[in-house]
Amino acid sequence: MKTHGTYQLQEARSKNAKSHSVPLTDDMHRIIGPKSGTTGFVFSLTGKHPINNIGRVTSKLKTIMETEASSQYIADWKPHDLRRTVASEMARLGIYQEVLERLQNRSGGKLGGLAGVYNRYDYETEKRDALTRWHNSLRDILND
């Protein structure tokens, strides 16, 4: 699968104050839009500011999900559940925990503490491979 560079999240905008790079495939780049690499915002209506009311977006998404699914768990759904689902599914695909932690820009886990002090590898190649495998898995699910 072709790749389209890397999305960079600056330290000041990340939860753990660590810069973060996310390798993008061409399909990912098409989904989030070409301007995200130049404006710095993946989710923006104007390109000048991030979405400022995630609650409204979450409510709309829940409504769509409730219409499409017949699960009792939808009412309790939160955007953070996507993070857990992706990590769980990537683990199912055989992607190593260290790669998942780097993809999610976590500061704890296997690469926390002394392991994080000594292991400074960025896992860029493995992150790109993991996202490509995840993309292919989603495509397979959607095409079934």
Protein Blocks (a to p, Z undefined) as FASTA:
>chain_A
ZZehjadddfklpmnlpacdddddfklmmmnopklmmnopabdfklpaccfblmlmmmmm
mmmmmmmpccfklmmpcfklmmmmmmmmmmmnopafklmmmmnopaehjlgcjllmmmmc
golmmmmmmmmmmmmmmmmmmmZZ
